[in-house]
Amino acid sequence: MNEGLAKILETDFDHWVVSPDESKVVAWKNQGKNAIIFETKTGEKLLTIDTEKDRWYWSPNGKELISHDYIITSIWDASTGKFLRCVEAMYDRPDE
């Protein structure tokens, strides 16, 4: 991972997850208003998805991002940020 990006992730975000092929990382803050996708080698900001979600995950093939907030699980296109679909499912929020 790009050294500059590593510092940004540590100082500006609460969570981040690297894509399966390690080419991208999605990062977000607790109670944040968006998720940001960066290119890991250059640190370039590729995309911002404007939505309030608690957790983000990569699909196994890295083409989609999955987010959830303990009520709605949403699926997003990882290259465009376009919302694709969602499933409503209620989960108990774990103590953090």
CORRA-V185306 format. One record per backbone hydrogen bond with DSSP energy under -1.0 kcal/mol. CO is the residue of the C=O (numbers start at 0). NH is the residue of the N-H. E is the energy in kcal/mol with one decimal. If there is no record, write none. Layout:
# CORRA-V185306
[[CO,NH,E] [CO,NH,E]]
This chain:
# CORRA-V185306
[[1,5,-2.3] [2,6,-1.7] [3,7,-2.0] [4,8,-2.8] [5,9,-2.0] [6,10,-2.1] [7,11,-3.0] [8,12,-1.2] [14,27,-2.2] [16,25,-2.5] [18,21,-1.9] [22,39,-2.2] [23,18,-2.9] [24,37,-2.7] [25,16,-2.4] [26,35,-2.6] [27,13,-1.2] [27,14,-2.3] [28,31,-1.9] [34,48,-3.0] [35,26,-2.5] [36,45,-2.9] [36,46,-1.5] [37,24,-2.0] [38,42,-2.3] [39,1,-3.1] [43,38,-2.5] [46,36,-2.9] [48,34,-2.1] [48,50,-1.2] [54,67,-1.8] [56,65,-3.3] [58,61,-1.6] [62,77,-2.3] [63,58,-2.6] [64,75,-2.8] [65,56,-2.5] [66,73,-2.8] [67,53,-1.0] [67,54,-1.8] [69,90,-2.7] [70,88,-3.5] [71,68,-1.2] [72,86,-2.6] [73,66,-2.5] [74,83,-3.0] [74,84,-1.3] [75,64,-2.4] [76,80,-2.7] [81,76,-2.8] [84,74,-2.9] [86,72,-3.1]]
